[in-house]
Amino acid sequence: MVHGGEQFTQSCLIDARALAAIRATVPLAPLHNPQNLLGIETALALFPDLPQVAVFDTAFHQSMPEHAYRYAIPERFYREHGVRRYGFHGTSHRYVGQRAAELTGLEVGDSCWLTAHLGNGCSTCAIVDGQSRDTSMGLTPLEGLAMGTRSGDVDPNLHSHLARVLGWSLKEIDHLLNSESGLLGLSGLSNDMRSLEQARARGHRQATLAIEVFCYRLAKSLAALSCALPRLDGVIFTGGIGENSPLVRAKSVAHLGLLGLAIDNTANARCVGGVSGAINAPGHPRLLVIPTNEEKQIALDTLALLDSPAPDKDSPCRPS
């Protein structure tokens, strides 16, 4: 499930109460949650005795403190309409944070990470003791980093500017920012980082600019999220770009010298195609490449829930 709102802080077994709570989140994800619900309801009709588990993209980030998830707008919009920062890619951030602790011999409950999930959609997260403390995405997946076709952060008044100057509708502006922007919009070529790196090698100016903007915005986000950490045990790169682009990793880290980060070029070049490992220069804070495995995390949550105790009567969630 894309969106669990504030109702779901973890994965849960689906029952009538969970379905009702999921339906209540539809206004927060009108393009995704109705389709997810259709799949759930169809499977329930066909296999009424088969347990089903809902895993939410937003659940991991429900541990964010209020000062991290609230927008600076009047209280009533939060209280009455749920307007706040929710974050996404939670299953991936949770998985790689736990995996990093395993690989480095640290306890999940005593470790602090900055994670960068970089694919067609991109987000960063500050993880403290196994819990999300802040993340780059917000009410929707448009907030934050530059992505494949999404703009990421823009001046909120861009909407009114385009409406006033060009006469555009909200639908046209939303399509621009979600489907025609990001790497695609900047380069004029592609939303695929592999294609842009090839074009950059041929001297394509716009592809080069798209990569530079992508890496700078990523570094700026990681630096900002460091405010949520009491210490830094390492930075983790994951997702299709994070796992396979030494160029993006090197350029992003180059902007983060004030955090003491430095890359080992040989190790960085080796970590592609599913190869994980440390890519930091000796004596500098950890930089890790860790392939994400959201499917495995979903399976683990499902297995844990099958033998879990009955849920609390006031919650749609079973503890996982």
Order of alpha helices (4+ residues) and beta strands (2+ residues): beta-alpha-alpha-beta-alpha-alpha-alpha-beta-beta-beta-alpha-alpha-alpha-alpha-alpha-beta-alpha-alpha-alpha-beta-beta-alpha
